[in-house]
């Protein structure tokens, strides 16, 4: 009966699938899809594990579906891949209906297989061969002439239904995990039940399953992974190798796309193939797939294309270190051009997976350390947990080769060298020696230093040795250098105890990177040294350095004696001092003293900045290791006293009372005195003689010797005094920084501090009179430090030699900063930063130098303009802080000055007092006539009682 109702059922199915395709109501679409599965007898309530329970009924249903299969599946495919957001429930139902109908109709069990050739088959072959101008290919036959469910019919249907699989493959990047899981069910059933009939779709289904096996949702990835293992366990590896080759060949094209989801899918697919092909066979299937030169080169090229780096100017940014840096958790120098987010993590997981492959050594041979992409892949591959230790050892040997490790990072200029120089780096630096760069080098030249050996031929413009030709080359070299540095740390973590033989070879190389002025290279070095410390069983980097202090000392001493290794030695020394404590001071004293000697050698003048950087680091470490007594308690005490409410009338009454009491005491002493002048003279003579005898009886105590760190600090400060007036701005700035950090160390040794302050004054005053904003700002910082330590010792000289220049600058720059809002370029200038430093410095200089009278008036006058609301807001805030500090320092003088600035005629009535006759005051500092000062004057007196 079912066979007679096929047209009616087909019409019902047609109406249902078109309702599911064209309607908008989600519930109606779901009901229509249920209707399709019900009319085709593959509804979940009519089947058991996707199979119809009644065998005869199943055969009739398959015959019916064979007639309407293309139309039904095409409509359901349109529902599943609809771009108009049908909802995940509709998509899941459509995919479920597709694989139920497809796997029921195209099941392998319906494909009849002939194990032997019968007479009928032979006769049919002879008849077809005798037919003229016709071929036996079924492609030219009319589909209606092909008998249903024959081998030819299944072959034709499989070729046409491959479009269904290709269309559904777009859902591999769907946002909902249920849709992706149902797509995995479709692929798994196709591989399991329709492997023979749907042969053209097998590779697509396998690709989708492998891509979904790396899905972020656990349920999806676990189901697809188990399906892949089940399929690969039943079938030979030939199809895997073919699909793997196709995936590798198409990977570069996918990576050049802008679709991030498609890139992640391709990498997940590649990861799945590699994971499956790393089987227990001998050799592994992956090794067999990469056994040819072409396949291996294609695979490595695809990986390198995926790992292509993006380089920019950030890589060449420099920094100034203020102390030890925390090791970064990521690799900021490793930015991929094509990948981001999860795709980057998948690429590195592929590299880690390859580390445990049988062909890992073969792959490592193809990854050259001269390429940043190759080095990045080699780092991950060799440091994988299951990678052989020999791979990490090979990587370390390749990375630490001098030609690989030391790459040029500076961009050279094409300028002709001057003939006035006698020290030619191409002659005296062995790293720059080549056979043709130095005439006569291999002919036994002995005296070269002051001869014209490099000037025999006309000197044409050339790039300096050890520099890059272009900025792009410098960026690529920087990326590669950071990756090599990081790689040493990764290899250490992989080798752990086996890394010990490489420790002494790599430790100084890594410390050079830590001491680099390039931000990225410094971070890479910090990350590597942290990894090495953890691999060697040390709790921290300082512990690692302390255990190897003798080795560092030897290496630094050796490198300091070689002109071309001086900078390297100073970088290592700087890092060692940063990460160490006072326990290694004995090792450092000798090295610092050698640097002190070399800093006077004109031959090492080019390394002067590095020497001063070492001094600065040493001084900073001394301050950290030997902190001086905290003076903040005294400052807080003074501040708490000044924070008390100021009562001018009360202070005046106390002053009058003390004056009267003093006059009474003086009158009483004059009245009690009855001695004559001769008696007073004899009494003074007697007291003088007794004082002499007492002095002779005293025993002079010997002054204890100065601590060694004080002696070294004093020597460093004396040496830096010679560089304060240097024409090189960077040298002068570093010298000022060293002095600014070093003087507080001598605070408890005034006999050492004051002579140095005296010698320092003349060059410091000259620097304060200079026009360079950056140098002047550093000079003001040093002046503030010296004033806080020496106080009265510098009062007169500072007030006459330095402060007038500061006043003139503040008056002049107030006009330049007028109306410069937050968007003005002036806010980013050195002059603006100098203004802020000068205002900040005056706040402490006025009290430390005990300014009073006209000098205090001059200091306040130069700050008046910055109370205007038309000045930049940061300068206004500093001006308010200045006058608040002046109110605490000298309330009366500041109140009177601000009264003159306000210039009003407001009457301030005095409080009632019977002891003193007080009169009203005309003019107050609270209400200025110029409204530009109103807001900031209110802030100055905020929180204070307004007294006359």
C-alpha positions in Angstrom: 0.0 0.0 0.0 2.9 2.4 0.8 4.2 1.9 -2.7 0.8 3.0 -4.1 0.8 6.2 -1.9 4.3 7.3 -2.9 3.0 10.3 -5.0 0.8 11.5 -2.2 3.6 11.1 0.4 6.0 12.9 -1.9 3.6 15.8 -2.2 3.2 16.0 1.6 7.0 16.0 2.0 7.3 18.7 -0.7 4.8 20.9 1.1 6.5 20.3 4.5 10.1 21.1 3.4 8.9 24.3 1.7 7.1 25.4 4.8 10.3 24.8 6.7 12.2 26.8 4.1 9.8 29.8 3.5 7.9 30.4 6.7 9.2 32.9 9.4 7.6 31.4 12.5 10.1 29.3 14.3 7.6 26.9 15.8 6.0 26.3 12.4 9.4 25.6 10.8 10.2 23.1 13.5 6.8 21.4 13.1 7.4 21.3 9.3 10.7 19.5 9.7 9.1 17.0 12.1 6.5 16.4 9.4 9.2 15.7 6.9 10.9 13.1 9.1 7.5 11.6 10.0 6.5 11.1 6.4 9.9 9.6 5.6 9.6 7.2 8.5 12.9 8.4 10.0 11.4 10.4 12.9 13.1 9.8 16.2 9.9 8.1 17.6 9.8 5.8 14.6 13.4 4.7 14.7 15.8 3.0 17.1 19.3 4.5 17.0 18.5 6.1 13.6 17.3 2.8 12.1 13.8 1.7 11.2 12.8 -1.2 13.3 10.6 -2.8 10.6 13.0 -4.2 7.9 10.4 -4.5 5.1 9.1 -1.1 5.8 12.7 0.2 5.6 13.1 -1.2 2.1 9.9 0.5 0.9 10.9 3.8 2.5 14.3 3.7 0.8 12.7 3.1 -2.6 10.4 6.0 -2.1 13.2 8.3 -0.9 15.4 7.4 -3.8 12.9 9.2 -6.0 12.7 12.5 -4.0 16.1 12.5 -2.3 17.7 15.5 -4.1 14.8 17.9 -3.7 14.3 17.1 0.0 17.9 17.4 0.9 18.4 20.6 -1.0 15.5 22.3 0.8 16.6 21.1 4.2 20.1 22.3 3.3 18.8 25.8 2.6 17.0 25.8 6.0 20.2 24.7 7.8 22.4 27.3 6.1 19.9 30.2 6.0 21.7 33.5 6.7 18.6 35.1 8.1 19.2 33.8 11.7 16.6 31.0 11.8 17.7 30.1 15.3 19.9 27.2 16.4 16.9 24.9 17.1 15.8 25.1 13.5 19.3 24.5 12.2 19.8 21.5 14.5 16.5 20.0 13.4 17.3 20.6 9.7 20.8 18.9 10.0 19.3 16.1 12.0 16.7 15.5 9.3 19.4 15.6 6.6 21.6 12.9 8.0 18.6 10.8 9.0 17.2 10.8 5.4 20.6 10.7 3.8 22.1 7.8 5.8 18.9 5.8 5.5 18.9 6.1 1.7 22.6 6.0 0.9 23.5 3.3 3.5 26.4 1.1 2.4 24.4 -2.0 3.0 22.3 -1.3 0.0 25.4 -1.2 -2.3 25.6 -4.7 -3.8 29.1 -6.0 -4.1 30.0 -8.8 -6.6 32.8 -11.0 -5.3 32.9 -12.9 -8.6 32.0 -12.1 -12.3 29.0 -13.9 -13.6 28.1 -14.8 -17.2 25.5 -12.1 -17.3 28.1 -9.5 -16.4 30.5 -10.7 -19.1 27.7 -10.7 -21.8 26.7 -7.2 -20.8 30.3 -6.0 -21.1 30.6 -7.5 -24.6 27.3 -5.9 -25.8 28.3 -2.5 -24.5 31.6 -2.7 -26.2 30.1 -3.5 -29.6 27.8 -0.5 -29.6 29.2 2.2 -32.0 30.1 5.7 -30.8 29.1 5.1 -27.3 31.2 4.8 -24.1 30.4 2.8 -21.1 30.7 5.7 -18.7 27.5 6.3 -16.8 28.0 10.0 -16.9 26.5 10.2 -20.4 23.5 8.0 -19.6 20.2 9.5 -18.8 19.7 9.3 -15.1 16.2 8.0 -15.6 17.6 5.0 -17.4 19.8 4.0 -14.4 18.1 1.5 -12.2 17.6 2.7 -8.6 20.0 1.6 -5.9 22.4 0.1 -8.4 26.1 0.7 -8.2 25.8 3.3 -11.0 23.0 5.1 -9.2 24.9 5.3 -6.0 27.9 6.6 -7.8 25.8 9.3 -9.5 24.0 10.2 -6.3 27.2 10.4 -4.3 28.7 12.9 -6.8 25.6 15.1 -6.7 25.1 15.0 -2.9 28.6 16.2 -2.3 27.1 19.7 -2.7 25.2 19.1 0.5 28.4 18.4 2.4 30.1 21.4 1.0 27.2 23.7 1.9 26.9 22.3 5.4 30.7 22.8 6.0 30.0 26.5 6.4 28.4 25.7 9.8 31.7 24.6 11.2 32.2 28.2 12.4 28.6 28.6 13.7 28.3 30.4 17.1 26.1 27.8 18.8 27.8 24.6 20.0 24.6 22.5 19.4 24.7 23.3 15.7 28.4 22.3 15.6 27.7 19.1 17.4 24.9 18.1 15.1 27.2 18.8 12.2 29.7 16.4 13.8 26.9 13.8 14.1 26.2 14.2 10.3 29.9 13.8 9.5 30.4 10.8 11.8 27.3 9.0 10.4 28.4 9.7 6.8 31.8 8.2 7.5 30.4 5.2 9.4 27.3 4.3 7.3 27.9 5.8 3.9 31.6 5.5 3.4 31.3 3.6 0.1 28.2 5.2 -1.4 29.3 8.8 -0.5 32.9 8.5 -1.4 33.3 12.1 -2.8 32.0 13.5 0.5 34.3 11.4 2.8 37.3 13.8 2.7 35.0 16.7 3.5 33.4 14.9 6.4 36.8 13.9 7.7 38.0 17.5 7.5 35.0 18.8 9.4 35.4 16.2 12.1 39.1 17.0 12.6 38.3 20.7 12.6 35.6 20.2 15.2 37.8 17.9 17.3 39.6 21.1 18.4 36.4 22.9 19.2 36.3 25.1 22.3 33.2 23.4 23.6 34.1 20.1 25.4 31.0 18.2 24.3 31.7 18.9 20.6 35.4 18.2 20.7 35.0 15.0 22.6 32.4 13.6 20.3 34.2 14.5 17.2 37.5 13.2 18.5 36.0 9.8 19.3 34.4 9.7 15.8 37.8 10.4 14.2 39.5 7.6 16.2 36.8 5.2 15.3 37.0 6.0 11.6 40.8 5.9 11.5 40.9 2.6 13.3 38.9 0.9 10.5 40.4 2.4 7.4 43.9 2.6 6.0 46.0 5.7 6.2 46.2 6.5 2.5 43.1 8.7 2.6 44.6 10.5 5.7 47.8 11.3 3.8 45.9 12.6 0.8 43.6 14.8 2.9 46.6 16.0 5.0 48.5 17.0 1.9 45.4 18.9 0.5 45.0 20.7 3.9 48.6 21.7 4.0 48.5 23.0 0.4 45.4 25.1 1.1 46.6 26.6 4.4 48.5 29.6 3.0 45.5 30.6 0.9 43.2 30.4 4.0 45.7 32.4 6.1 45.6 35.3 3.6 41.9 35.6 4.2 40.3 38.1 6.6 38.0 35.5 8.1 39.4 34.7 11.6 37.0 31.8 12.2 38.0 30.2 8.9 41.7 30.4 9.9 41.0 28.8 13.2 39.1 26.0 11.5 42.0 25.3 9.1 44.4 25.2 12.0 42.1 22.9 14.0 41.9 20.7 11.0 45.7 20.5 10.6 46.1 19.8 14.3 43.6 17.0 14.1 45.4 15.4 11.1 48.7 15.6 12.8 47.3 14.1 16.0 45.7 11.2 14.2 48.7 10.5 12.0 51.1 10.3 15.0 50.0 6.8 15.5 51.8 3.8 16.9 52.8 2.5 13.4 56.4 2.1 12.5 57.2 4.5 10.9 54.4 6.9 11.9 51.9 7.8 9.3 53.0 11.4 9.6 56.6 10.5 8.9 55.5 8.6 5.8 53.4 11.6 4.6 56.5 13.9 5.0 59.0 11.4 3.6 59.4 13.2 0.2 61.3 16.4 -0.3 58.3 18.2 -1.8 55.8 17.3 1.0 58.2 18.2 3.7 59.1 21.6 2.2 55.4 22.3 1.6 54.5 21.5 5.2 57.4 23.7 6.6 56.4 26.5 4.3 52.8 26.4 5.4 53.9 26.5 9.1 56.2 29.5 8.4 53.4 31.3 6.6 51.2 30.8 9.6 53.9 32.1 11.9 54.7 35.2 9.8 55.5 38.0 12.2 54.3 41.6 12.2 57.1 44.0 13.0 56.7 47.7 13.9 58.6 50.5 15.5 57.5 49.4 19.0 60.2 46.8 18.8 62.9 49.4 18.7 61.6 51.5 21.6 64.1 52.2 24.4 63.5 52.6 28.1 65.2 53.7 31.3 65.4 51.1 34.1 64.4 52.2 37.6 64.8 48.7 39.1 64.2 45.0 38.5 61.4 44.3 36.1 58.7 41.6 36.6 59.0 38.8 34.1 56.3 39.1 31.4 53.8 36.2 31.2 53.4 36.6 27.4 55.7 37.5 24.5 54.9 41.0 23.3 57.6 40.9 20.7 55.8 37.9 19.0 52.9 39.4 17.1 51.7 37.3 14.2 50.6 38.9 11.0 47.8 36.6 10.0 46.6 35.1 13.3 45.2 36.4 16.6 43.6 35.0 19.8 42.7 31.4 19.7 44.3 30.8 16.3 47.7 31.8 17.8 47.3 29.3 20.6 46.3 26.6 18.1 49.4 27.2 16.0 51.7 26.9 19.0 49.8 23.7 20.1 50.5 22.3 16.6 54.2 23.1 17.1 54.2 21.4 20.5 52.5 18.4 19.1 55.1 18.1 16.4 57.8 18.1 19.1 56.8 14.6 20.1 56.6 13.3 16.5 58.9 10.8 15.1 60.0 13.3 12.4 60.6 16.2 14.9 64.4 16.1 14.2 63.7 16.3 10.5 61.5 19.3 10.9 64.0 21.1 13.1 66.6 20.7 10.4 64.4 22.8 8.1 63.9 25.6 10.7 66.8 28.0 10.4 67.8 30.2 13.4 68.4 33.1 11.0 64.7 33.6 10.5 62.3 34.9 13.2 59.5 32.7 12.1 61.7 29.6 12.1 63.1 30.4 15.5 59.7 30.9 17.0 58.5 27.5 15.7 61.8 25.9 16.8 61.3 27.3 20.3 57.9 25.7 20.8 58.8 22.5 19.0 62.0 21.8 21.0 60.6 22.8 24.3 57.6 20.6 24.1 57.2 18.3 27.1 57.5 15.1 25.0 60.2 16.4 22.7 63.6 14.6 22.9 66.3 16.4 24.9 68.6 16.4 22.0 66.4 18.9 20.2 66.8 21.4 23.0 70.5 20.9 23.1 70.7 21.4 19.3 68.7 24.6 19.6 71.0 26.0 22.3 74.1 25.2 20.3 72.7 27.0 17.3 71.3 30.0 19.2 74.5 30.8 21.1 76.7 30.9 18.0 78.2 34.4 17.8 77.0 35.0 14.2 73.4 34.2 15.2 73.3 35.7 18.7 74.8 39.2 18.0 72.7 40.8 15.2 72.9 44.5 14.3 70.0 46.5 15.8 71.1 50.1 14.9 70.3 51.7 11.5 73.6 52.9 10.0 73.9 56.2 8.1 75.5 56.4 4.7 78.1 59.1 5.6 81.7 59.3 4.6 84.0 58.7 7.6 86.1 61.7 8.7 89.9 61.5 8.0 90.7 63.2 11.3 90.0 60.1 13.3 92.9 57.7 13.9 91.0 55.0 15.6 89.1 53.2 12.8 86.6 50.6 14.2 87.1 48.5 11.1 90.7 48.0 12.0 90.7 47.9 15.8 87.5 45.9 16.4 88.1 42.2 15.7 84.3 41.7 15.3 84.5 43.9 12.2 87.5 42.2 10.6 87.1 40.7 7.2 89.7 39.7 4.7 89.1 42.7 2.4 88.2 45.4 5.0 91.7 45.9 6.3 94.5 46.1 3.7 97.5 44.2 4.7 95.9 42.4 7.6 97.0 39.0 6.4 100.3 40.3 5.2 101.7 40.6 8.7 101.1 44.3 9.5 102.3 44.9 13.0 102.0 48.6 13.7 98.5 49.7 12.8 97.2 52.0 15.5 98.6 55.3 14.3 99.4 54.5 10.6 97.4 55.4 7.6 96.5 51.8 6.9 92.8 52.5 6.4 93.3 55.7 4.5 95.4 54.3 1.6 92.5 54.4 -0.7 89.9 57.1 -1.2 87.2 56.8 1.5 83.8 56.4 -0.2 80.6 56.7 1.8 79.8 53.5 3.5 77.6 52.2 6.3 79.1 51.7 9.7 80.1 48.2 10.6 77.5 46.3 12.7 74.5 48.4 11.6 71.4 47.7 9.5 70.8 49.1 6.1 67.1 49.8 6.6 64.6 50.3 9.5 62.7 47.2 8.4 65.9 45.1 8.7 66.5 46.5 12.2 62.9 45.6 13.2 63.3 42.0 11.9 66.6 41.6 13.7 65.1 42.8 16.9 62.2 40.4 16.7 64.6 37.5 16.0 66.9 38.6 18.8 64.0 38.6 21.3 62.9 35.2 20.1 66.4 33.7 20.4 66.6 35.1 23.9 63.3 33.7 24.9 64.3 30.4 23.4 67.2 30.0 25.7 64.9 30.2 28.7 62.4 27.8 27.1 65.2 25.2 26.5 66.3 25.6 30.1 62.8 24.7 31.3 62.8 21.7 29.0 66.2 20.4 30.0 66.0 21.3 33.8 68.9 19.5 35.4 70.5 18.8 32.0 70.8 22.5 31.4 73.6 22.8 33.9 76.4 22.3 31.3 75.0 25.2 29.3 74.6 27.6 32.3 77.9 29.3 32.3 77.8 29.6 28.5 74.4 31.3 28.4 74.2 33.2 31.6 76.2 36.2 30.6 74.6 36.3 27.2 71.2 36.5 28.9 72.3 39.1 31.4 73.4 41.3 28.4 69.9 41.1 27.2 68.5 42.1 30.6 70.8 45.1 30.6 69.7 46.2 27.1 68.2 49.7 26.7 65.7 48.2 24.2 62.4 47.6 26.0 61.5 44.4 24.2 64.9 42.9 24.4 65.1 43.7 28.1 61.7 42.0 28.7 62.9 39.0 26.7 66.0 38.8 28.8 64.0 39.1 32.1 61.7 36.3 31.0 64.7 34.1 30.0 66.7 34.7 33.2 63.5 33.9 35.2 63.1 30.6 33.3 66.8 29.7 33.9 66.5 30.4 37.6 63.5 28.2 37.9 65.1 25.4 35.8 68.2 25.4 37.9 66.2 25.1 41.1 66.7 28.6 42.4 64.0 30.5 44.3 64.6 33.7 42.4 66.9 35.5 40.0 69.0 37.1 42.8 69.6 33.7 44.3 70.9 32.5 40.9 73.2 35.5 40.6 74.5 35.1 44.2 75.4 31.5 43.5 77.4 32.4 40.4 78.9 35.7 41.6 82.5 34.6 41.1 81.9 33.7 37.5 80.3 37.0 36.8 83.2 38.9 38.4 85.7 37.0 36.2 83.7 37.6 33.0 83.1 41.3 33.7 86.8 41.8 34.5 87.9 40.1 31.3 85.4 42.0 29.1 86.3 45.4 30.6 89.9 44.9 29.3 88.7 44.6 25.7 87.5 47.7 24.0 84.9 45.9 21.9 83.4 44.1 24.9 83.2 47.0 27.3 79.5 47.7 26.7 78.7 44.1 27.2 80.6 44.0 30.5 78.8 47.1 31.8 75.4 45.7 30.9 76.1 42.6 32.8 77.5 44.5 35.8 74.4 46.8 35.8 72.0 43.8 35.9 74.0 42.0 38.6 73.9 45.0 40.9 70.2 45.4 40.3 69.3 41.8 41.2 71.8 41.3 44.0 72.1 42.3 47.7 74.9 43.4 49.9 76.3 39.9 50.2 78.2 40.3 46.8 79.6 43.8 47.6 83.1 42.4 47.9 82.9 41.1 44.3 81.6 44.4 43.1 84.0 46.8 44.7 86.9 45.7 42.6 84.9 46.0 39.4 83.6 49.4 40.2 87.1 50.6 41.0 88.3 49.4 37.6 85.4 51.3 36.0 86.5 54.4 37.9 89.9 54.1 36.4 88.7 53.5 32.9 86.3 56.4 33.0 89.3 58.7 33.0 90.8 57.1 29.9 90.2 59.1 26.8 90.4 55.9 24.7 87.2 54.8 26.4 85.4 58.1 26.0 82.7 56.5 23.8 81.7 54.3 26.7 81.3 57.2 29.1 77.5 57.0 29.2 77.7 53.3 30.0 80.2 54.0 32.9 77.9 56.6 34.3 74.9 54.2 34.0 76.9 51.7 36.1 77.7 54.4 38.7 74.0 55.3 38.9 73.0 51.7 39.3 75.7 51.1 42.0 74.6 54.3 43.9 70.9 53.2 43.7 71.8 49.7 45.0 73.8 51.2 47.9 70.8 53.3 48.9 68.7 50.2 48.8 71.2 48.0 50.7 72.2 50.7 53.3 69.2 52.9 53.9 69.8 56.1 55.9 67.9 57.0 59.0 64.4 58.0 58.2 63.9 61.7 58.6 60.2 61.6 57.8 59.3 61.5 61.5 60.8 64.9 62.1 59.1 66.3 59.0 55.8 64.9 60.0 56.2 66.4 63.4 57.0 69.8 62.0 54.1 69.5 59.6 51.7 68.5 62.4 52.8 71.6 64.3 52.2 73.8 61.3 48.8 72.2 60.6 47.5 73.6 63.9 45.2 76.5 63.5 47.1 79.7 63.0 46.1 82.6 65.4 48.0 85.7 64.6 46.6 87.6 67.6 47.6 84.9 70.0 51.1 84.8 68.5 51.4 88.5 68.9 50.3 88.4 72.6 52.9 85.7 73.3 55.6 87.7 71.6 54.8 90.8 73.7 54.7 88.8 76.9 58.1 87.2 76.1 59.6 90.6 75.3 58.4 92.1 78.6 59.7 89.2 80.6 63.1 89.5 78.9 63.4 93.2 79.7 62.6 92.4 83.4 65.4 89.8 83.6 67.9 92.1 82.0 67.1 94.9 84.5 67.4 92.4 87.4 70.8 91.2 86.3 72.1 94.8 86.0 70.8 95.6 89.5 72.4 92.5 91.0 75.8 93.2 89.5 78.1 95.0 92.1 81.6 93.9 90.8 84.0 96.4 89.5 85.7 96.3 86.1 89.0 95.1 87.6 87.3 92.2 89.5 85.4 91.1 86.4 88.7 91.1 84.4 90.5 88.9 86.9 87.5 86.5 87.0 87.6 86.1 83.2 91.4 85.5 83.2 91.0 82.8 85.8 88.3 81.0 83.8 90.4 81.2 80.7 93.4 79.5 82.4 91.2 76.7 83.8 89.8 76.1 80.3 93.3 75.7 78.9 94.2 73.2 81.6 91.0 71.3 80.9 91.8 71.2 77.2 95.3 69.9 77.8 93.9 67.1 79.9 91.5 65.9 77.2 92.4 62.9 75.1 91.6 63.2 71.4 89.5 60.2 70.2 90.5 58.7 66.9 87.9 59.0 64.1 86.6 55.6 63.1 87.4 54.6 59.5 84.7 55.2 57.0 82.7 52.2 55.8 83.9 51.0 52.4 80.6 51.7 50.6 80.9 55.3 51.8 84.5 55.5 50.5 83.4 54.1 47.1 80.4 56.4 46.9 82.6 59.5 47.7 85.0 58.4 44.9 82.2 58.0 42.4 80.7 61.4 43.3 84.1 63.1 42.9 84.5 61.4 39.5 81.0 62.5 38.4 81.8 66.1 39.2 84.2 66.1 36.3 81.3 65.4 33.9 78.8 68.0 35.0 80.0 70.5 32.4 80.3 68.0 29.6 79.2 69.1 26.2 77.5 65.8 25.7 74.0 66.4 27.1 73.3 62.8 27.9 76.6 62.5 29.9 75.7 65.7 31.8 72.2 64.4 32.6 73.6 61.0 33.9 76.2 62.8 36.0 73.5 65.0 37.6 71.4 61.9 38.3 74.3 60.1 40.0 75.0 63.1 42.2 71.3 63.5 43.1 71.2 59.8 44.2 74.6 59.8 45.9 74.5 62.8 48.1 71.8 61.4 50.5 74.1 58.4 51.2 76.5 60.8 52.9 73.9 62.5 55.1 75.4 61.0 58.2 79.0 62.0 57.2 79.0 65.8 57.0 82.8 65.9 56.8 82.5 64.1 53.4 79.2 65.7 52.3 80.0 69.4 52.7 83.3 69.5 50.9 81.7 67.7 47.9 78.8 70.1 48.0 81.3 73.0 47.9 83.2 71.6 44.9 79.9 70.7 43.2 78.5 74.2 43.5 80.3 76.0 40.7 79.5 73.5 37.9 76.0 73.2 39.2 75.4 76.9 39.1 76.7 77.0 35.6 74.3 74.2 34.6 71.4 76.1 36.2 72.2 79.1 34.1 72.1 77.0 30.9 69.3 77.2 28.3 68.8 73.4 27.9 65.5 72.5 29.5 66.2 68.9 30.2 69.6 69.5 31.8 68.2 72.4 33.8 65.4 70.2 35.1 67.9 67.6 36.4 70.0 70.4 37.9 67.1 71.7 39.8 66.5 68.2 41.2 70.1 68.1 42.4 69.8 71.6 43.9 66.7 70.5 45.9 68.6 67.5 47.2 71.7 69.6 48.2 69.6 72.2 49.8 67.8 69.6 51.9 71.1 68.2 53.1 73.4 71.2 53.4 70.8 73.9 54.2 72.6 76.9 55.6 75.9 75.9 53.9 74.3 76.8 50.5 71.9 79.5 51.5 73.8 82.6 50.4 75.2 81.1 47.2 71.9 79.6 46.1 70.0 82.8 46.7 72.5 84.8 44.6 73.8 82.4 42.0 70.8 80.1 41.1 67.5 81.3 42.3 67.5 84.5 40.2 67.8 82.5 37.0 64.9 80.4 38.1 62.8 83.5 38.8 63.6 84.9 35.4 62.7 81.6 33.7 59.3 81.4 35.5 58.4 85.0 34.7 59.3 84.5 31.0 57.7 81.1 30.6 54.4 82.3 32.2 53.7 84.2 29.0 54.5 81.2 26.9 52.1 78.9 28.8 49.3 81.4 28.9 46.1 79.9 27.5 47.7 76.6 26.6 44.9 74.2 27.2 45.1 70.4 27.4 45.2 69.9 23.7 48.0 72.3 23.0 51.4 70.9 21.8 53.1 73.0 24.5 51.9 70.5 27.1 54.3 67.9 25.6 57.3 70.2 25.4 60.4 70.1 27.6 59.8 73.8 28.6 56.4 72.8 30.2 58.0 70.0 32.1 60.7 72.4 33.3 58.1 74.9 34.5 56.5 72.1 36.6 59.9 71.1 38.0 60.8 74.6 38.9 57.5 75.3 40.7 57.8 72.0 42.5 61.4 72.8 43.5 60.7 76.3 44.9 58.2 74.8 47.4 61.0 73.0 49.3 63.9 75.4 48.4 62.2 78.3 50.2 62.1 76.5 53.5 65.4 74.6 53.2 67.3 77.7 52.3 65.4 79.7 54.9 64.4 82.5 52.5 63.1 85.6 54.1 62.5 89.3 53.4 63.0 90.4 49.8 64.3 86.9 48.8 61.1 85.3 49.9 59.1 88.0 48.2 61.0 87.4 44.9 60.2 83.7 45.1 56.5 84.3 45.7 56.4 87.0 43.0 57.5 84.6 40.2 54.7 82.2 41.1 51.9 84.8 41.1 51.2 84.4 37.4 50.6 80.7 37.8 47.6 81.3 40.1 45.7 82.6 37.0 43.0 80.3 35.7 44.3 80.9 32.2 47.5 78.9 32.9 47.6 75.1 32.4 45.8 73.2 35.1 48.9 71.2 36.3 50.8 74.5 36.8 47.9 76.0 38.7 47.9 73.1 41.1 51.6 73.4 41.7 51.2 77.1 42.4 48.5 76.4 44.9 50.7 73.9 46.6 53.6 76.4 46.7 51.6 79.1 48.5 50.1 76.5 50.9 53.6 75.5 51.8 54.6 79.2 52.2 51.7 79.8 54.5 53.1 77.0 56.7 56.6 78.4 56.4 55.9 82.1 57.0 52.3 82.9 57.4 52.6 86.6 57.9 54.8 87.3 54.8 52.7 85.1 52.6 49.4 86.6 53.8 50.8 90.1 53.2 52.0 89.1 49.7 48.7 87.6 48.7 47.0 90.7 50.1 48.9 92.8 47.7 48.2 90.4 44.8 44.4 90.5 45.6 44.6 94.4 45.5 41.1 95.0 47.0 39.6 97.5 49.4 37.7 95.0 51.6 37.8 95.8 55.3 39.0 93.1 57.7 37.8 93.9 61.2 40.0 92.6 64.0 38.8 90.5 66.9 38.0 92.2 70.2 41.1 92.5 72.4 41.6 94.5 75.6 45.3 94.0 75.8 46.1 95.5 72.4 44.5 98.3 70.5 43.8 96.9 67.0 42.5 98.8 64.0 40.7 97.4 60.9 42.8 96.4 57.9 41.9 97.6 54.4 42.7 95.0 51.8 42.5 91.2 52.2 43.9 88.2 50.2 40.6 86.5 50.0 38.7 88.4 47.3 41.0 89.4 44.4 39.9 92.2 42.0 41.2 90.0 39.1 38.7 87.2 38.8 41.4 84.9 37.2 42.9 84.5 40.6 39.7 84.0 42.6 39.4 80.2 42.3 43.1 79.4 43.2 43.3 81.9 46.0 40.3 80.2 47.6 42.1 76.9 47.3 45.2 78.4 48.9 43.2 79.4 52.0 40.9 76.3 52.0 40.8 74.6 55.3 42.5 77.6 57.1 40.9 80.1 59.5 40.9 83.6 58.0 42.7 85.9 60.5 44.1 89.3 60.1 
